Amino acid sequence: MQIDLRTVSIQPLRQTFDHLARRFGDKPASRYQEGSYDIQASENLHYRPTWDPDQELYDASITKIVMQDWYALKDPRQFYYSTYTLARARQQDSMEANFSFVEDRGLTDLLPSELRQIALDLLIPLRHVAWGANQNNTFICGYGYGVTFTQPCMYHAMDNLGIAQYLSRLGLLLGGTEALETAKQAWTCAEAWQPLRRYVEDSMAVRDPFELFIAQNVALDGLLYPLIYERIVDDYLAGRGASAVAMLTQFMTDWFDESKKWVDAVLKVAAAESEHNRAQLQTWINAWTDRAAAALLPVIGQAFGAEADELLGEQVAAFKVRIEKTGIAL
């Protein structure tokens, strides 16, 4: 008996979905493309929002930014649900290891009292700022247009919720439940926190999703994270013996370095689309950056006093250099 083994090549009738073939050609698509492109609901929406009947349920005209193709605002990280959750799971494992290391060795008990108080005063109220960022990015996702733009905003929202939880855990380690209550009182009543609290609350009333993207993810985050987590935590506190605090806020530093690549990519593409977009983005960034800087000054002044002006000025200058690389002159 003789058996002949043959290799048969089967040519698929279709390489990908029709809507992806129209955009990228008839070739296999990546998982990011399948989960992100041309899936924005745009037809057969049946009704207009009862709270604003002049707009569609998903309406690109709600923002002053005009894009010929909203899918041009892609995420350079190419996050879709699977890659996003896998990346954050690895970071979560790392953070859990950091918390276990600090707790098991009692490193928080070794913190100098002055540095412990600075960490409590500066960091724990920021969990309310992170919650505001969660709400703002959820709004952008809900009212923005184009999945490559709105999808990362929802991931951004959940990241900020995680940041708020990490700050809460830090507060519990450094001062127990009393630290969380004290931080809440500072957020609602302390004079130093009221400009930042007003910034967060005013941003939550912004209707234009792209302006809100500027107010939250560009201006506020662009100044807050380098100032608080890089300059104060990693440089000032860690350099004086509070390396445990730097370990417990490592996610915030790594997350900002990663997420600003997406934020800058969105700005660069939107600004290059038209002179109208560039001028509008310039106006928004100038206005919200001034407000963010003024709001953060009394916050960092709690630790640096008269030196806070110089520290803030250096960070604003670095922020402007970063933004100008996207093609937006400030």
N, C-alpha and C positions, 0 to 999 in steps of 0.2 A: 504494500500500500504506500502510495506516495502523496505527500501533502505539500502543496506549494503555498508559501507565505508571501503575501503581497502587501505593499503599503499603498493605501488608497488616500489620496488627498481630497478632502471635502471642502469645497469653496462655499462659504456661507453666502446666502442670497443678500443679506444686509450686514454691514459692518457695525452699524450703530443706529440709534434712534433717528427718525427723520429730521426732527428739529435740530439735532446736533450735526447731522450731515449737511443741512443747509448752511450752518454757520462755519463748520470746520472742514467740510468735505467728507466724502464717504470713506472714512477710515475709523479704526477702533478709537473710542474716546476714553479719556482717563476717568477715574471714579469722581474726581473733583468736577470735571466737566459735566458728567451725568447728574451729579447732585446739586449743580449750581446754575447752569445756563438755560435761559429761555423757559423757565418754569414759573415766572411771575404771573399770577392771576391777572388777566387784563380784559377778559371778555365774559359775557353772560353772568354778570355780577348781580343781576335781578333788581337791585334797589340801591338807592343812594343813602348815605348815612343820615339818619333822622336828626342827628345833632348838627349836621352841616350839609344840607341838601344841595348846595352849589358844587360839591366835589364828588368825584367817584369814590368808591370804597378804597381802591388803590389808585392814587392819582399822582402822577409825576409833577403836575403843575402846582402842588402844594408848597414846593420850595422855589426859591428864586434862582437856584442853579439849574441850568438847562444842559442836558446831555442828549446828543443824537442817539447814543447807545449806552444805556445805563449799565450794561454788562461790561463796559470798558473798565469799570471800577472794581477790578478783580483783586483778590487777596493774594499777595505774593507768597504767603505761607501755604496756600492752597488747602485751607482747612475746610473739610466737610465733616459731618458728624463723627465718622470713624476716626479720621486722623486727629481731630480735635480732642476727642475723649481719650485716645491713646496717649497723646502728648501730655494732657493734664493728669492722667493717671500716673505717669512716670514722675511728674513733678510732685504729685500728692504723696507718693511713696517716699520721695526725698524729704519732703517737709515733715512727714510723720517720723522719719528717722531723726531729723533734727530735733523735734520736740521730745522724742524719747531720750535722746542723748542729753539734752539740757535738763530734763526732769530727773532722770536716773542718777545724774551726778550732782544734782542740787546746784547747778551753776547760777540760777537766779538768786540763790541765797548769798552768793559771793559778790553780787553787784554792789558797788559803793552806793550809799543812800542817795547821794546827789544825782548820780546817773540814773538810778531807778526812778527818781521823781521826774527827771526830764523825759524819760521814756513814757511814763504814765501820762504826763501833761501833754506831750506832743502827739503820741501815737494813738492812744485809745479813743479820743474823740473822732479820729479820722474814720472810724467804722461807720459813722453817720454819713460822712462824705462818700464812702464807698457804696452805701445803700442808695444815696442819691444818684450815683453813677449807674447803678443797676437799673433804677427806674428810668433814667434818661435814655440809656441804650435800648431798653425795652420799647420805649416810645419810638425811637429811630427805626427799630426793626418793624414796628407796627405800621408806621406811616411813611417810611422811606420806600423807594422804588428800585427794583432790580435785586435779585437774590444774591448776586456776588457782593453787593453793598450791604444789604440788610442782614444776611446770614451771619457775617462776622460780628455785627453789632449785638446779636443775641448771645453769641459766645462771649463777647466782651461784657455783657450784662451779668452772665453767670460767673465770669471771672471776678467781677467786683463783689458779687455776693460771697464768693470764697474768700476774698481779701478781708471783707468785713468779719467773717468768721475767724480767720487767723488772728485778726486784731483783738477780737473778743477773747480768744484763747490766751493770747499774750497778756491781756489785762487780768485774766483769772490767775495766771501764773505769778504775775508780779504783785497783785494786790487783792486777789479774791473778788467776790461779787461787789464789794464796796468800791473797787476800782472802776467797775462798769457804771455804777450809779453815779460816782463822782464825775466820770467822763461825760455822762449824759447831762448832768447839771451844768458842767462847763460849756457843753455845746449849746444848751438852751439859754444860759444866763451869763456866762463869763464874757466880759467886754472884748477880750482878745479874739474870741471865736465868732462874734456876731457878723463881721463883714463876710467871712467865709460861709457862714450859715445863710446869710442873705443871698450870696452868689448862688449857692446850691438851690435854694428855694426859688429864686428868680429864673434860673435855668429850667426848672421843671415846668415853668409856664410858657416856654418858647414853643411856638407852633410849627415853625419851619424845621423839618428834621435835619436838614443839612446845616443850618445855623446851630442847632443843638449839638450836632457832631463837632462843630468848631468850638463851641463853648465848653463842652465836656471833655472830649477826647483829645482835642488839640491844645487849647489854651490852659485849662485847669490842670489836666493830667500832665501836660508838657512842662509845667513849672513845679507842680506839687511833688511828683515822684523823684525827680533829680534832687530837689531841695531836701526833702524829708529823708528819703531812703538812701540816697547816695552821699550827699554832703553831710547830713546830720548823723544818720545811723551808721553807715559804713565808714565814714571818715572820722567824725567827731566822737561818737560814743564808743565805737569799736577800738579806736586808737587810745582810749582812756580806760580800757578794761571791761567794756560792756559788749564783748564779742558775742555773748549769748543772745543779745537782742538782735544783732545782725544775722545770726543763724536763724532766728525765728521769723525774720522778715525777708529771708532770701527770695521767696517766691515773688514778692513785690518788685524787687530789683530785676530779676530775670524776666518777669512778665512785661515790665515796661520796655526793656531792651528789645523784646520780641515784638510787642504790639505796635511800637512806634514805626516799625517798618511798614506795617499795613496802613497806619494813619498817613504816613508820608506818601505812600503810593497813591492813596485816594486823592490827596491834595494835588499831587503832581499831575495826575491824569485830568482831574476836574479843571485845574488852572490852564492846562494846555488846550482844552476844548475850545475856549473862546476868550476874547478880551473881556467880555461881559462877566464871565465866571471869575476870571482872575481879579478883576476890580472888586467884585462882590466878596470874594474870599478875603481879599486884602482888608476891606472895610470891617468885616466880621472879626478877623483875627486881631487887628489892631485894637478894636473896642473891647473884646473879651480878654485879651492879654493884659490890658491896662487894669481891668477890673480884677482879674485873677491875682496879679501882682500886688495890688492894694489890699486884697483880702488875705493874702498869705503873709504879708509883712508883720502884722501883730502876732500871728501864730508863731513864726520862728523867732520873733522878738522875745518870747517867753524864755528862750534858752540863750539867745545871743545878745540881747539888749541893743546897744548902739551899733554893734557890728552887723546887725541884721540887714541894714540898708545896703552895705557893701556886698554881703553874700547874695542878696536878692538881685542886685544890679548885675553881678557876674552871671547869675543864672539866666536872667532876662536876655543878656547879650548872647549867651550860648544858644538860647532858644531861637533868637532871631536868625542866627547863622544857620541853624537847622532848617527853619522855615524857608529861608531864601534859597536853599538848595532844591526846593520843590518848584521854583520858578515864581514865587510870590514875594515881591519886594515889600519889606515893612519899613 
